């Protein structure tokens, strides 16, 4: 067994594994692994799955899945983001394992322990004695993977968050609050819309309906369309096409922003209820935010300014109004709870390779700028590499891109240093692994807008 996994999972996980054996939920003896599918459950209610290939290469991949709303039935364990990706990784010889987490919803506070305990149970049941264990995950699971990278260096040797919420739970809440604030104040000023602090799920759904209706109504006039674009810009939305096809007509670009905004509101507003429930209250604020300064860093500022010009509106006046009406105050305890349970410090215990698409409505690419800044502040930038693919959609990676990222991370773990891997080389590597295609590009993400201190 590699010295990196000699303690296998943490003291608490060893206790949990003993409880599983006593309960008869896992095989009590470690035997030579048989290729195939494995499963089990933990006393916490977490379930796990594993797949072992016939030609195992000695590495186990621990997969962390994304957010599943508490109000949507079903919370199965997953070992990969798609069946095609699972098949390719098994073909490459990796053993796969992943859990459901203890519950659906905003599961980040328990997810690291859920994952590590599931890994321990899987190793006990399969009898695998890995040379290496890597972690990777998608979306919320990317954030979970980021937390693993900061806490499990005695077990895991490398981590790959993909389309991760690398800004953490607090900043996630804040940038989405900015977009909702713009809708509330500029498109529905006569209404009383609650944009945070939901006592019940029904309250969150009601707010979602009001915000969506305001955007739909605003889309009917030039003035409304300009303000819709401003709200979308604060939501870090973009035109919804690959970079080479970016529209030059402001009207076409605005229509794309409108479509993305409507779809995003319907998902993130009820999702805020899950986060607030986990944090114990509202962990978001905009008191003291200068929206003129904030907007000046937006990737969509040129488009918004042109739409305001065409509509004959005063953009400065609208931004000043947003600043003047920014009165949301966070619950201090909820902020600290969410920051401690769902945040990242950038203090890495292992190499990290992140993957992100350029156009992701739920995990905007700008969060990678925030993450890189955190890692640099912790003086661990030598451990981080970030790669980008020119795709549209949340976590829209091909199996080849995922496999190329894992292969590159594995090379870093084994060699002890990052080799020169340009976008071109990553595309060549992906093509050598699978025919699903790749679109790695060299780019630098823009500024993340909602990095702020609480007042």
C-alpha positions, -999 to 999 in steps of 0.1 A, spaced: 0 0 0 12 35 -8 24 55 22 -1 81 12 -30 58 20 -14 40 50 -39 57 74 -65 53 48 -93 76 58 -91 94 92 -99 82 126 -136 88 124 -138 69 92 -120 39 107 -146 38 135 -174 40 109 -159 12 89 -158 -10 121 -195 -2 126 -203 -13 91 -185 -46 96 -203 -52 128 -236 -45 112 -228 -69 84 -230 -41 57 -196 -47 42 -174 -78 38 -153 -83 70 -123 -96 52 -101 -80 26 -98 -103 -4 -85 -100 -39 -108 -77 -58 -132 -92 -83 -140 -70 -113 -175 -57 -112 -200 -35 -94 -200 -30 -56 -223 -11 -32 -229 -4 4 -243 20 29 -231 39 60 -249 45 94 -253 81 83 -277 71 55 -250 76 29 -250 50 1 -220 43 -21 -212 26 -54 -180 13 -69 -168 -2 -102 -136 -22 -106 -123 -30 -141 -107 -63 -150 -74 -46 -158 -72 -22 -128 -42 2 -131 -37 6 -94 -55 40 -90 -89 47 -74 -109 77 -84 -132 92 -58 -161 111 -75 -182 138 -58 -215 145 -76 -232 179 -79 -261 196 -61 -294 177 -60 -323 198 -46 -338 186 -14 -372 190 -30 -365 167 -60 -370 130 -52 -340 106 -54 -304 109 -43 -285 80 -58 -247 74 -54 -226 82 -85 -192 71 -97 -189 95 -127 -207 124 -142 -220 103 -171 -222 67 -183 -199 75 -212 -173 90 -188 -176 60 -165 -170 36 -194 -139 55 -206 -124 57 -172 -130 20 -166 -114 13 -200 -84 33 -189 -81 10 -159 -93 32 -131 -114 18 -102 -143 42 -94 -162 50 -62 -187 77 -52 -214 83 -26 -248 99 -24 -237 120 6 -258 117 38 -287 137 22 -297 157 -8 -297 195 -8 -267 216 1 -247 186 13 -213 202 14 -210 203 53 -210 165 55 -198 155 20 -161 152 27 -166 128 55 -193 110 35 -169 105 7 -139 94 27 -159 70 47 -174 55 15 -139 52 1 -128 33 32 -159 10 30 -152 3 -7 -116 -6 -1 -126 -29 27 -152 -46 6 -132 -49 -26 -99 -57 -11 -82 -32 -33 -48 -19 -22 -43 12 -43 -10 28 -53 -28 61 -58 -62 77 -49 -74 108 -67 -105 129 -61 -126 146 -87 -161 161 -88 -186 183 -106 -203 216 -97 -211 214 -59 -190 183 -60 -162 204 -74 -164 225 -42 -164 192 -22 -133 181 -41 -117 215 -33 -124 209 3 -109 174 1 -78 190 -14 -74 212 17 -81 185 43 -73 149 31 -37 150 20 -29 119 41 -54 99 20 -58 116 -14 -28 125 -36 -44 148 -62 -78 165 -68 -96 177 -100 -127 199 -94 -146 204 -126 -171 232 -132 -167 237 -94 -183 263 -72 -148 273 -63 -160 307 -49 -176 288 -19 -211 290 -5 -210 326 7 -197 342 -25 -221 320 -45 -250 335 -25 -237 370 -29 -233 371 -67 -267 356 -72 -281 382 -47 -267 410 -69 -286 398 -99 -318 393 -80 -314 428 -65 -312 443 -100 -344 425 -111 -362 435 -79 -353 472 -80 -352 480 -117 -378 456 -132 -403 453 -103 -399 484 -81 -435 484 -71 -435 448 -59 -424 434 -26 -401 405 -36 -381 387 -10 -347 379 -25 -333 361 6 -344 349 40 -369 322 30 -388 307 59 -403 279 37 -396 264 4 -429 278 -9 -416 313 -1 -386 306 -23 -407 293 -52 -430 323 -49 -400 347 -51 -387 327 -81 -420 331 -99 -421 369 -92 -385 374 -104 -391 354 -135 -423 373 -143 -405 406 -139 -378 395 -163 -405 383 -188 -423 416 -186 -391 436 -189 -382 418 -221 -412 435 -239 -396 470 -240 -362 484 -250 -358 499 -215 -367 466 -199 -344 446 -222 -315 469 -212 -322 463 -175 -326 425 -181 -291 426 -196 -277 444 -166 -293 418 -142 -278 390 -163 -244 406 -162 -245 407 -124 -255 370 -126 -222 364 -145 -243 351 -175 -230 353 -211 -242 349 -246 -246 311 -245 -225 302 -275 -189 291 -281 -164 320 -283 -160 317 -321 -198 322 -326 -202 352 -302 -230 375 -317 -221 410 -328 -257 422 -329 -266 436 -294 -302 424 -298 -291 388 -304 -268 389 -275 -294 404 -252 -319 377 -262 -294 350 -253 -289 367 -219 -326 369 -213 -330 331 -220 -302 322 -197 -315 345 -170 -350 331 -169 -337 295 -167 -312 304 -140 -337 321 -117 -359 291 -116 -331 269 -103 -310 291 -80 -338 308 -61 -353 276 -46 -317 264 -42 -311 294 -20 -336 279 5 -315 247 7 -283 268 14 -301 290 40 -315 259 57 -279 245 60 -265 278 72 -292 284 97 -303 317 81 -294 343 55 -257 343 48 -258 369 21 -256 407 20 -252 438 -2 -251 466 23 -221 488 13 -218 474 -23 -210 501 -49 -227 487 -80 -210 513 -102 -176 499 -93 -188 463 -94 -204 466 -128 -172 482 -142 -155 448 -139 -183 429 -156 -174 410 -188 -207 422 -203 -203 459 -195 -199 469 -232 -231 452 -243 -251 466 -214 -238 501 -220 -248 499 -257 -283 486 -249 -288 514 -224 -277 539 -250 -301 525 -275 -330 526 -250 -322 562 -239 -316 551 -203 -291 565 -178 -270 535 -167 -252 555 -140 -286 564 -125 -297 528 -124 -264 517 -108 -267 545 -83 -302 533 -75 -289 498 -69 -263 511 -45 -288 533 -27 -313 505 -22 -287 478 -12 -300 470 23 -297 433 27 -279 424 60 -266 389 67 -271 369 98 -235 369 112 -237 334 126 -251 321 93 -222 336 74 -196 320 97 -214 287 95 -216 287 58 -180 299 54 -167 272 77 -187 244 62 -188 254 25 -158 276 18 -123 273 5 -91 289 19 -67 280 -10 -44 262 14 -37 231 -6 -24 197 7 -20 182 -28 -18 191 -65 -51 204 -79 -61 206 -116 -93 224 -123 -115 222 -154 -141 248 -164 -162 256 -194 -162 291 -207 -199 295 -207 -216 280 -176 -247 296 -162 -245 280 -127 -208 279 -122 -195 310 -141 -159 307 -153 -150 338 -133 -150 317 -101 -117 303 -113 -102 338 -110 -114 339 -74 -100 304 -66 -66 312 -82 -65 343 -60 -72 323 -29 -46 297 -37 -20 325 -45 -28 342 -11 -20 308 6 12 307 -15 3 273 -30 0 284 -66 27 259 -75 2 231 -68 -26 245 -90 -32 242 -127 -64 255 -144 -77 244 -178 -106 257 -198 -127 243 -226 -149 263 -250 -182 247 -244 -217 260 -235 -236 246 -205 -232 236 -169 -205 209 -166 -206 202 -203 -174 182 -206 -167 153 -230 -154 120 -216 -121 127 -234 -117 161 -216 -123 145 -182 -99 117 -189 -72 141 -202 -75 161 -170 -71 130 -149 -42 117 -169 -25 151 -165 -31 151 -127 -19 115 -125 13 125 -143 18 154 -118 13 130 -88 38 104 -102 64 128 -115 63 154 -88 60 183 -112 37 198 -138 48 192 -174 42 218 -200 6 212 -210 -7 238 -233 -43 238 -246 -30 223 -278 -12 195 -260 -43 188 -239 -64 185 -270 -39 160 -284 -39 140 -252 -78 140 -252 -78 128 -288 -55 99 -279 -78 87 -252 -112 89 -268 -132 101 -299 -157 122 -280 -138 154 -289 -122 182 -269 -120 220 -270 -93 231 -246 -84 268 -251 -59 292 -236 -77 320 -218 -77 340 -186 -111 343 -168 -125 377 -159 -129 392 -125 -153 375 -101 -177 403 -90 -189 393 -56 -158 389 -35 -165 413 -6 -161 418 31 -192 416 53 -204 448 70 
